């Protein structure tokens, strides 16, 4: 439920692409915005106690070029998270 909510809310932000594909999506959300600065983004999220990671190109050498990106924000909500 939290992963679905996160995807929906991210997709509502102007310019944000939720990158997840497929009929059965897992609990890991990946998103990208062309103007996001990785360091500033992580500082912004950490200041709000949001745990996330940057997934670099070397982790997805086939997938990211197909999507036209070289990194993505990765969020993985767990049972202890709330809306």
N, C-alpha and C positions, 0 to 999 in steps of 0.2 A: 504494500500500500504506500509506504513512504517513498519508494523508488518511483512509482507512478506519479505521485504528487510532485516530487522533485522535477521529474521530466516535464510535467505540465507547466509548472511555475517558471522553469528556465525557458521553455519554448515561448512563453508570453513576453519575455524580455526582448526589446527591439534588437535585431541583429544577431541574436544567439541561435546557434544551430545545435540541437540535441543530436548527437551522432549515432545513437544506438539504433540498430536495425534488427529486423527479424520478427517472427510471429510470437516467439516466447522470449521476453526480455528478462534479464537477470536483475539482481539488486545493485549492480554497478551502473552508474550514469556517467556518460562522457558528453562534454559540451565544449563548444568553441565560439569565440567571437573574434573577428579579425583585429579589432582595436584593443583587446585586452593585453595588458602588460603582465607577464607572468609573476614577477616579483610584487608588483602593486596589488594584483589580484589576491595572491596568497596572504599578504599583509592585511588586506581588507577582510578576508574570511577569518583569519586567525583572531583579529581584533573582536570578532563577533562569536568566537568559540565554535566556528564551523571547521571541522576537520575535512580536509580535501587534499588532493595531490595533483601535481602536474605530471602528465604522462608524456614523456619525450618521444621523438620520432623513432629512436632505436628500438622502442618497445613494440611499435606497430609499423614496421617498414613497408608492409604491403598495404595495410588498411588506410593509413594516413595519407599517403600520396593519392590514393584513389579518391579520397574525400577532399583533397586539395588543402591539407593542413600539415603542419609539422609538429604540433603538440596539441594536447587537449586537457581540459580540467576533468578530473575524475573524482566523483563523489560516491561514497558507498555507505548509505544509511544502514544501521543495524537495529536490533530489537530494543536497544536502550535509548534510541533517538525518539524524539517527539516531533509533532508537526511544528 
